């Protein structure tokens, strides 16, 4: 008895059933930054600004150490430039109220002081969510 295998692989069969995102259609992207590492924060805002340039709706939520963004902007001109570029392109920056309070910070000029509901909404409503 001889079994003839189809010329199409199982992966190819499954692949036909997968709907891929069209890269030409704008997306909503949520980015959660919980780091105060200069390189990480810079690259997160680099991606945010780039994505915003391509007509994506991008929201950034600062959590934990991420709320130290304003200090990083004072220390690093590249971060300052990327954050300002992102905001100028219409991007939104929110920051965790509890995280600001735990660091005895009053808030930030660059972001809206936000609550856990705002973070929940970012995760729930955006098509893509990234963390840095």
N, C-alpha and C positions, 0 to 999 in steps of 0.2 A: 504494500500500500504506500502510495506516495502522496505527501501533503504539499500542496503548492502554496507558498506564502505570497501574499499580495506584495506588489512592488512599492507600496506606500507604507511608511513606518507608523507605529502607534503614535509617536509624537506628532507626526504630520497630520494624522487623523484628528487628534485632539486639538492641534493648532487651528484647524479650520473652524472650530467651535468657539474659539476665544475672540472676543471683541477687543481690539486694541484701541487705545486713545489715538485720535487723530492729532498729530503734532501741530497741525495748522489751526486747530480750534482752541481758543483761549480757555484756560482752566482757572479754577480758584485754588490757591495754594496757601496753606497755613504753615508757618515756620515757628517752631518753639526753640528759643535759645536759652539754655540753662548753664552756659559757660561764661567765664570772664577771661578765657584764653584769647589773647589778641589775634592770633592767626585763625582760630575757629570762628570768632565773631566776625572778623573781616570777611572770611569766605562765605559765611551765612548771608551777610548783607550784599556781598558781591553777587551771589546767586539770586537773592531777592530783587535787587535792582535790575539784573539781566532779565529775569522772568517778567518783571513789571514792564520793561521795555517792549516785550513781545505781547502786550495786551492781556497778560494774565492779571487776575485780581489777587494781590498778595497781601497777607496779614502776618505780622510778626508779633509773637507774644514772648515777653521776657520773663523768665521764671528763675527762681533761685539766684545764683551768682550772675545771671544774665541781666538783672536789674542794675548792675554796676556799669551799664553801657555809657552813661554820661561821663563817668570818670575815665573810661577807656578812650572816649572821644577827645577828652582834654589831653590825654597822654599820647595819642596816636593820630596824626593828621590823616592817614589813609582811612582809618575807620570813620573818622568824622566826615570825610568826603563821601564815602560809600553810603553812610546812613543818610546824609543830607540829599544825596542823589536819589536814593530810594524814596524818601519822603516827597521830594520834588516831583517824582514820577507818579505820585498819587498813592504810594504804599502807606499802610497803616501800621503803627507800632503801639502795642499795649504792654503794660508792665504790671506784675503781680503786687497788689496792695500789701498783702501780708509780708511778702519778701522785702519790699521797701521798708516797712515798719521794723522788721527784724534786724535790719541794717541801720536803723535810725536815720533813714533818708526820707525827705519830705515828698519825694516824687521826682519827676523829671520834666524838663522842658520839651524833650523830644518825643515823649510818649504819654498816652492816656493811662492814668492809674486805673487798673481794672481788677475784677474779682474772678473767682473760680468759675462763675457762670460764663464769663467772656472766654475763658480758656476752653470750657466745655463746648461753647458755640463754635469756636475755631475748629476744634477737632470734629465736631458733628457735621458742620456745614461745608467744609472745604473738600474738594475732590482728592487733593493730595496733601498730606501732612508730613513734614520733615522735622527732625530734631537735631540740634547741634549742641 
